[in-house]
């Protein structure tokens, strides 16, 4: 089954939340079921658009203080980070750290085999 439509994602997310599963579990199931990349699966596990994830990224980065991004994150950049290394843009260690905080997971869970190649 390769769909992963918004309705499919919402139904799965709700089913797993109702069953007491964690966001890590939901992201893992979305990766397994629809072959989403790691970073994309966490965004979908939360039910966020790229723009919503970008807004949360900017909020977390602002809280981090000195050395944080001076310009707000945008949804298209989130999409570029999700696609890396098959197109897109390589996320820096800083970006991965902020995304891990945004998604409420460990940084290592945002990386998958293609990232390590």
Residue pairs with C-beta under 8 A, 6 or more apart in sequence:
1 33
1 34
2 34
2 35
3 34
4 30
4 33
4 34
4 36
4 44
8 34
9 30
9 44
9 47
10 47
12 26
12 29
12 30
12 33
13 26
13 44
13 45
13 47
16 25
16 26
16 29
17 26
21 29
23 42
23 45
23 46
23 103
23 104
23 105
24 105
24 109
26 45
27 38
27 41
27 42
27 44
27 45
27 103
27 105
27 109
28 41
30 36
30 41
30 44
30 45
31 37
31 38
31 41
31 112
36 44
37 82
37 83
37 112
37 114
38 109
38 110
38 111
38 112
38 115
39 81
39 82
39 91
39 99
39 110
40 82
42 99
42 103
42 105
42 109
42 110
43 50
43 53
43 78
43 82
43 103
45 103
46 53
46 103
48 56
49 75
50 75
50 76
50 78
50 79
50 82
51 74
51 75
51 78
52 75
53 75
53 78
53 102
54 72
54 73
54 74
54 75
54 77
54 78
55 72
55 73
56 102
57 73
57 78
57 98
57 99
57 102
58 69
58 72
58 73
60 98
60 101
60 102
61 68
61 69
61 73
61 98
62 68
64 98
67 94
69 94
69 98
77 89
79 88
80 87
80 88
80 89
81 88
81 89
81 91
81 95
81 99
82 88
83 89
84 90
84 91
84 115
85 114
85 115
85 117
86 114
91 99
96 107
96 110
96 111
97 107
99 107
99 110
100 106
100 107
100 109
100 110
103 110
